[in-house]
Amino acid sequence: MRITLKEHHQILIGKRKLRRYLQEMEITVIYPGPNLSKRNLQHRTYPYLLRNIKPEYPNHVWGIDLTYVGMSRGWMYLVIIIDWASRMVVGHAYSNTLHSGFVIEALRGAIKKHGKPVIINSDQGAQFTSEDYIGFLKREEIKISMNGRGRATDNSITERVHPQFEARAVTFG
């Protein structure tokens, strides 16, 4: 912030003074949170099935992703499920821990309300490679698709929804 003030506004300010001003104005800095896409190396991953497929109808392809929302004390974790054809959020849930249970509960609720997707796409994060999550999808007979390693753009339709939810969560959280 000091560099931006100096380069763009020709304002020179020390670290302590800037920190004091920010505290007086009750402005807090949001630091990068945990990396949620780290997979458990002992868990199996699945190939990306959507390379040449365009979602054609509701419940054809769903995308699922986790993000974090900065709170006054720590983080809340948010899972979002979006239908790629309609771009509608079909499910979401918050949790204060990163267990896979809240991801499965969000999926159960989305399926109950909207029906089952043919394919669900996720990244290779530990929650999406866990035995509980994979087992649930197999029991529901949903095809599993996972982004390639380092390929966040594979799930870009789902990723675009996060800022809207994060802003709402911080406002009402």
JOPESUL-V388424 format. One record per backbone hydrogen bond with DSSP energy under -0.5 kcal/mol. CO is the residue of the C=O (numbers start at 1). NH is the residue of the N-H. Records with the same first field share a line. If there is no record, write none. Layout:
# JOPESUL-V388424
CO: NH ; NH
This chain:
# JOPESUL-V388424
1: 5
2: 6
3: 7
4: 8 ; 9
5: 9 ; 11
6: 10
10: 12
11: 13
14: 18
15: 19
16: 20
17: 21
18: 22
19: 23
20: 24
21: 25
22: 27
23: 26
26: 28
29: 31
34: 36
35: 38
38: 126
39: 41
40: 43
47: 49 ; 146
50: 53
53: 55
57: 60
59: 118
60: 119
61: 84 ; 85
62: 121
63: 82
65: 80
67: 78
69: 76
71: 74
74: 71
76: 69
77: 95
78: 67
79: 93
80: 65
81: 90 ; 91
82: 63 ; 84
83: 87 ; 88
88: 83 ; 90
91: 81
93: 79
95: 77
99: 102
100: 104
101: 105
102: 106
103: 107
104: 108
105: 109
106: 110
107: 111
108: 112
109: 113
110: 114
111: 115
118: 143
119: 62
120: 145
121: 64
122: 147
125: 128 ; 129
126: 130
130: 134
131: 135
132: 136
133: 137
134: 138
135: 139
136: 140
137: 142
138: 141
143: 120 ; 145
145: 122
148: 151
150: 152
151: 154
152: 155
153: 156
155: 158 ; 159
156: 160
158: 161 ; 162
159: 162
161: 164 ; 165
162: 166
163: 167
164: 168
165: 169
166: 170
167: 171
168: 172
169: 173
